[in-house]
Amino acid sequence: MKTSKITILAALAALAFAGGAQAGDSNGVFIEQVGNNSTVGVAQTGSGNRLGQGINNPYAQYGDSQSLSVTQTGSGNAVQRGEQNGKVNKSTVRQTGSYNSIEMLRQEGSVNTLNVTQTGYGNAMGAGQKGSSNTLNYTATGDKNYAEVGQNGTSNVMSISTTGNGNSVGAASVGSNNRITVTQR
């Protein structure tokens, strides 16, 4: 009988983590996927939650047609280290609250897309793309938002829009046919 209860508890725990939803404080998600056509959806509510944690426990997807969708609501949440390496990969990160950050989110390959939306106070973002035909969109609403982005390759498009006080943007593109649009108010 004990074995059945343990098996049921293990199955329930596996189902709880399969959806990627976490509520509470100081939760961490560490993902490494290798292969093609993988999708990751992470929803974290609370404070101090992390996707990836430094060099030793990154979020990583290696392969083609990878998709990442992260929603973090609360304060002090972070995407600490994330990487997608391959072709036709897409990352979408939405953070709502105060003192949320994206410390590093990097894409390498071609035809990659990165969308980030931050709403709140004191947010920060850093990202990089390397390859060709990349797209990066960044929107921040609130006070003291900071962005540091970079693209390397050809046919890249970068659009950054910040609204609030004390916002700062740093952008770089290397290659040909690149476009950068920045709007701050």
C-alpha positions in Angstrom: 0.0 0.0 0.0 2.9 2.4 0.7 4.2 1.9 -2.8 0.9 2.9 -4.3 0.7 6.1 -2.3 4.3 7.0 -3.2 3.7 6.3 -6.9 0.5 8.4 -6.8 2.3 11.3 -5.1 5.2 11.1 -7.6 2.8 11.1 -10.5 0.9 14.2 -9.0 4.2 16.0 -8.5 5.3 15.2 -12.1 1.9 16.6 -13.4 2.3 19.7 -11.3 5.7 20.6 -12.8 4.8 19.6 -16.4 2.8 22.8 -16.9 5.6 25.0 -15.7 3.4 27.1 -13.4 4.7 28.1 -10.0 3.1 30.3 -7.3 4.9 31.5 -4.2 8.3 32.9 -3.5 11.9 32.0 -4.5 11.0 29.3 -7.1 13.6 28.3 -9.6 13.2 26.7 -13.1 16.3 25.2 -14.8 15.7 23.8 -18.2 18.0 22.1 -20.8 16.5 20.9 -24.0 18.3 19.3 -26.8 16.4 18.5 -30.0 14.0 20.2 -32.4 10.4 21.5 -32.1 10.3 21.9 -28.3 8.1 24.3 -26.5 8.6 25.6 -22.9 5.9 27.6 -21.0 6.8 29.0 -17.6 4.4 31.0 -15.4 5.8 32.3 -12.0 3.8 34.3 -9.5 5.3 35.7 -6.3 8.7 37.2 -5.6 12.3 36.1 -6.1 11.5 33.6 -8.7 14.1 32.6 -11.3 14.4 31.1 -14.7 18.0 29.9 -14.9 20.5 30.7 -12.2 23.9 31.8 -13.2 26.4 29.9 -15.3 25.9 26.5 -13.5 22.1 26.2 -13.9 21.1 28.0 -17.1 17.9 27.9 -19.1 19.0 26.4 -22.5 17.4 25.1 -25.7 19.6 23.6 -28.3 18.1 22.7 -31.7 15.7 24.1 -34.3 12.2 25.5 -33.9 12.5 26.0 -30.1 9.9 28.2 -28.3 10.1 29.8 -24.9 7.2 31.7 -23.2 7.9 33.1 -19.7 5.4 35.1 -17.6 6.6 36.4 -14.2 4.4 38.4 -12.0 5.6 39.9 -8.7 8.8 41.5 -7.5 12.4 40.6 -7.8 11.8 37.9 -10.5 14.5 37.3 -13.0 15.6 35.4 -16.1 19.2 35.1 -15.0 20.8 33.2 -17.9 19.0 31.9 -20.9 20.2 30.7 -24.3 18.6 29.4 -27.5 21.0 28.0 -30.1 19.6 26.8 -33.5 17.3 28.0 -36.3 13.9 29.6 -36.1 13.8 29.9 -32.3 11.5 32.3 -30.4 11.5 33.7 -26.9 8.8 35.8 -25.3 9.3 37.1 -21.7 6.7 39.2 -19.9 7.4 40.6 -16.4 4.9 42.5 -14.3 5.8 44.0 -11.0 8.8 45.8 -9.5 12.5 45.1 -9.6 12.3 42.3 -12.2 15.2 41.7 -14.6 16.5 39.8 -17.5 20.2 39.5 -16.9 21.0 37.6 -20.1 19.0 36.1 -22.8 20.9 35.1 -25.9 19.9 33.6 -29.2 22.4 32.2 -31.8 21.4 31.0 -35.2 19.2 32.4 -37.9 15.6 33.6 -38.2 15.3 34.1 -34.4 12.8 36.3 -32.6 12.9 37.8 -29.1 10.1 39.8 -27.6 10.3 41.3 -24.1 7.7 43.3 -22.2 8.5 44.7 -18.7 6.0 46.7 -16.7 6.9 48.1 -13.3 9.6 50.0 -11.4 13.4 49.5 -11.7 13.4 46.9 -14.4 16.5 45.9 -16.4 17.1 43.9 -19.6 20.1 42.5 -21.4 19.9 40.4 -24.6 22.0 39.4 -27.6 21.3 37.8 -31.0 23.8 36.4 -33.4 23.0 35.3 -36.9 20.8 36.6 -39.7 17.2 37.7 -40.1 16.8 38.2 -36.3 14.0 40.3 -34.8 14.1 41.9 -31.3 11.2 43.9 -29.8 11.5 45.4 -26.3 8.8 47.4 -24.5 9.1 48.8 -21.0 6.6 50.8 -19.1 7.4 52.3 -15.8 10.3 54.1 -14.1 14.1 53.5 -14.2 14.0 50.8 -17.0 17.3 49.9 -18.6 18.0 48.0 -21.8 21.2 46.7 -23.3 20.8 44.7 -26.5 23.0 43.6 -29.4 22.6 41.9 -32.8 25.2 40.5 -35.1 24.5 39.5 -38.7 22.4 40.7 -41.6 18.7 41.7 -42.1 18.2 42.3 -38.3 15.3 44.4 -37.0 15.4 46.0 -33.5 12.5 48.0 -32.0 12.7 49.4 -28.5 10.0 51.5 -26.8 10.3 52.8 -23.2 7.8 55.0 -21.3 8.5 56.6 -17.9 11.3 58.4 -16.1 15.0 57.7 -16.1 14.9 55.1 -18.9 18.2 54.2 -20.7 18.8 52.2 -23.8 22.0 50.9 -25.4 21.8 49.2 -28.8 24.3 47.8 -31.3 24.0 46.1 -34.7 26.8 44.7 -36.8 26.3 43.7 -40.4 24.1 45.0 -43.2 20.4 45.8 -43.7 19.9 46.3 -40.0 17.2 48.7 -38.6 17.0 50.1 -35.1 14.0 52.1 -33.9 14.1 53.6 -30.3 11.3 55.6 -28.8 11.6 57.0 -25.2 9.3 59.5 -23.5 
